[in-house]
Amino acid sequence: MDFLRPTTLAEALAVKAERPDAVPIAGGTDVMVELNFDHRRPAALLDLTRIDELRTWSDGDELRIGSGVPYVRIIEELGAQLPGLAMASRTVGSPQIRNRGTVGGNLGAASPAGDTHPVLLASDAVIEVASVRGTRMIEADDFYVGVKRNSLEPDELITAIHLAPAAGPQQFSKVGTRNAMVIAVCSFALSLHPGEKRVGAAVGSAAPTPRRARDAEEFLNHALDFDNPRPLLDSVKREFGELVSQAASPIDDVRGSAAYRKHALAVMARRTLGWTWQEFLTEEQACA
Amino acid sequence: MTTNFGTLTPAELTSAVTGGIGTSPQRPDGNLKVRGEFAYASDLWHEDMIWGATLRSPHPYARITGIDLTEALKTPGVYAVLTHQDVPGRNLYGLEHKDQPVLAVDVVRYQGEPVALVGADHPETANRAMKRIKVTYEVLEPVVDMETATQETPLHPGGNLVRHVPIRRGDQAPKADVVITGRYEVGMQDQAFLGPESGLAVPADDGGVDLYVATQWLHVDRSQVASALGVAEEKVRLTLSGVGGAFGGREDLSMQVHACLLALHTGKPVKMVYNREESFYGHVHRHPAVLHYEHGATADGKLVYVKAKMFLDGGAYASSTPAVVANAATLGVGPYEVDNVTIDCYGVYTNNPPCGAMRGFGAVQAGFAYESQMDKLAEALNMDPVDVRVRNAMTEGSVMPTGQVVDSAAPVAQLLKLVQDKPMPAPMSADLRQLPGGVSNTTHGEGVVRGVGYAVGIKNVCFSEGYDDYSTARVRVQMAGDELTAQVHTAACEVGQGLVTIMQQIVRTELDIEKVTVLPMDTSIGNGGSTSASRQTYVTGGAVKAACAAVKAKLGDRTDIGDEVIDETVEWRHRATEPLDPETGQGNAHVQYGFAAHRAVVDVDTELGLVRVVQLDCAQDVGKALNPQAVVGQIQGGSAQGLGLAVMEEIQTSQGKVRNPSFTDYLIPTVLDMPPMSIDVLELADPHAPYGIRGVGEPPTISSTPAIVAAIRAATGLALTRVPVRPEHLTNT
């Protein structure tokens, strides 16, 4: 197995063009497990950890976060601007894993159980990918195409994610059968976008890919009055929960039953809606 | 060569710290383990060594119709590929019944059963060669139901019943005011030790082999290895290597014979290390169980009778199933006085993973059932759950269902009252880390209900039923400069429990000698017995104490003995036990009983079915705490293992296949799952035991699980008859 260690992005893209079979590795929290268990023996590993431009983030109208920024920095440096992504990052593995693991890696693996995916969907993130042929911007919605499959071409690398700073309350919630260090049985993300009078809602680990709950979003876009916010009726929360649950197509597996996943998604959707709307109400009242 | 404590020499093992019994001197392996510097068996290394690997059956039950080694043998770097035909001695081993092949012959009885071995210059080469071994199987329908196994296809010549233990005491047709029945299930728990099975076998000039290995019992490993190799026991020499936890899972052989076979076959040192997935197939687990109970009581809560029918799934091979069955049966009513007892406990063969020893050893399964029954009785009588237990609590002088009189302290009521009187935790916290679901942010208090539960348990200490249970200790005293020094040598395994420190403390106390060296544990001295049944401090501690007494008789009050060397070896036995009557289960079968009680306080997210154990308090009688810090550590660890069984730990199987052989999906508690504990340690000396000690390692594992489940029941009102409790059980999904 070749271990390729480029120091610039240009060099990395050239290598990837020449060796499309090379598997990119950043934190190694997924790839190394697969290697150790002999599930995968790639001809080459492409180490991205020496490429500084992947390990930085920048401000602006929108945030650009290099694909190699580890979870711990998202939590510590971007928690105020991206609360949903920080909450999801906080649920990833153990401190050691959060020191190494990256959102880029989450996207590269494209596991339906990846913790950051629902937040990226609910927050309209755009994935920046590059190759020697140029740069493409892929909406999160179009990025996940199957179980552990994404829409990258063989010569492309994930270089960054683009996200607007949160303009409204965001929440992320994940069920695991342990109180820490656990893979999602199912997860849910909700972002309020008050400026556009709409919400983003997405489920994780409850379908072949992470997926938006479109009907649930539509329902809330009509049911929520962003201009004259009032406390929510329980019936609205319940209906939203039902629609989120219906958006999922989970399976029975060793981590949980399909019926439980559907049930839990409805509960998480109700609760996160309550929390985000309450936060929005409180902020509006403070401004008024 | 790395041996007992990695790169440390025996001189360095002479702890710089001081302290006799009753103190808590620092353990020699503690700092090394915290710093990641402790050398485990997986760190063993030898020049010229090759690597062994094991080809295992993918099927729970199948006939082997052919094995083709041609391609594997052609792989460059491969030294040997072995099958059952290469086992020179007896191709069967086992702790109690020799029923398990070293390498499968014509049938495999569980998924993961070893079929062939490869020795190669690199683990990768071994792996590649293994994939080139062509085994053809005729897949058979597996036997997987423990309750019907004895009526299904016999998996062994004698049928599928491993052992039936009946207990008959008192009136067999009793009448009671209140009758409580229940059916309970216990899932398959794993020991989940962190150091996988590993060792290094080095062929010796005399045709024998030296094996460095992580195990719980050097001498029984040795006799099984020698029998399989077809050599005299003296030619198989074992030295304990660094052990990363055991909890019963290293009582049976794993790679011991395999590495020695490869070493003798190739003439090369052979190292074998299982990875985490292989480890799940490489050791026995806790028996899953189905337990049917009927309790009869008077209207004021006095137990009149207990009837029980229990099934323990031993899996494909017997391992220690017979002894586990006896424990579940004899301890099956719990620490209560009951005059009329009818118990039938069955251990059976199936094609599920083999099950054997794990901390609590049969008493855990029974404990979950009888404590669940006591809560049900309390509810039926509208009594407090502690009161109904105290009403029936055993005391010194009580008679066990076996007829054995409990002849030392049995402070069951006192232990319950101690945990009942402890302060309750603060109300529900706003800190996510303290809530069910933790930082996964599933609740900010919604749906969360608090519950409190109690349980108490009983465990036998040391080996039972007439087993000749002894340990051998050698103590040698000589001058080093102008100071007396002592060496202690045993074959009793340090698996992390702290025996090295305990032996030093005993010698310091008995001989008043500060410098005490503990020699590597090996088979050059007599049997030390197993590190199990909470017995090493009792039995090997007793042997070291007795060896010190023999030394003291020669040493007298002298502090300078010149060139003289005083060297005494003692074989020490606890008082003898008796077999159980095969018809009635009567007999003085156990050496000693240990008791612990727990109170659990839990917060349950009743909508999501997630649990956070908020507080888990324990009271236990340990007779005498030789090392108080180690005692508390055992109670914390045992309680955590019980918590794991209550809410998360289970090897899930489907038609005999393991569905979660990894720490990704076999979950054990983290620091955010295990709450702080308040622990009361009683020291009510047992007059029959050295220093009055009572085995401490297992009792807390028994009562922790039912106390937590009782608390979850209190919070939810659900019946919860199976552990581990899963979110599906709490949400009816």
Chai-1 contact restraints between the chains, C-beta under 6 A:
chainA,res_idxA,chainB,res_idxB,connection_type,confidence,min_distance_angstrom,max_distance_angstrom,comment,restraint_id
A,M87,B,N441,contact,1.0,0.0,6.0,A-B,restraint_1
A,R90,B,V439,contact,1.0,0.0,6.0,A-B,restraint_2
A,T91,B,S440,contact,1.0,0.0,6.0,A-B,restraint_3
A,S173,B,N441,contact,1.0,0.0,6.0,A-B,restraint_4
A,S173,B,T442,contact,1.0,0.0,6.0,A-B,restraint_5
A,K174,B,S440,contact,1.0,0.0,6.0,A-B,restraint_6
A,V175,B,T442,contact,1.0,0.0,6.0,A-B,restraint_7
A,G176,B,S440,contact,1.0,0.0,6.0,A-B,restraint_8
A,T177,B,M648,contact,1.0,0.0,6.0,A-B,restraint_9
A,R178,B,M648,contact,1.0,0.0,6.0,A-B,restraint_10
A,R178,B,L667,contact,1.0,0.0,6.0,A-B,restraint_11
A,R178,B,D673,contact,1.0,0.0,6.0,A-B,restraint_12
A,N179,B,G438,contact,1.0,0.0,6.0,A-B,restraint_13
A,N179,B,L672,contact,1.0,0.0,6.0,A-B,restraint_14
A,N179,B,D673,contact,1.0,0.0,6.0,A-B,restraint_15
A,A180,B,G438,contact,1.0,0.0,6.0,A-B,restraint_16
A,A180,B,T670,contact,1.0,0.0,6.0,A-B,restraint_17
A,A180,B,L672,contact,1.0,0.0,6.0,A-B,restraint_18
A,M181,B,T670,contact,1.0,0.0,6.0,A-B,restraint_19
A,V254,B,Q652,contact,1.0,0.0,6.0,A-B,restraint_20
A,V254,B,R659,contact,1.0,0.0,6.0,A-B,restraint_21
A,V254,B,N660,contact,1.0,0.0,6.0,A-B,restraint_22
A,V254,B,D665,contact,1.0,0.0,6.0,A-B,restraint_23
A,S257,B,E728,contact,1.0,0.0,6.0,A-B,restraint_24
A,S257,B,T733,contact,1.0,0.0,6.0,A-B,restraint_25
A,A259,B,T733,contact,1.0,0.0,6.0,A-B,restraint_26
A,Y260,B,P727,contact,1.0,0.0,6.0,A-B,restraint_27
A,Y260,B,E728,contact,1.0,0.0,6.0,A-B,restraint_28
A,Y260,B,T733,contact,1.0,0.0,6.0,A-B,restraint_29
A,H263,B,T731,contact,1.0,0.0,6.0,A-B,restraint_30
A,H263,B,T733,contact,1.0,0.0,6.0,A-B,restraint_31
A,A264,B,L608,contact,1.0,0.0,6.0,A-B,restraint_32
A,V267,B,E607,contact,1.0,0.0,6.0,A-B,restraint_33
A,V267,B,L608,contact,1.0,0.0,6.0,A-B,restraint_34
A,R271,B,E446,contact,1.0,0.0,6.0,A-B,restraint_35
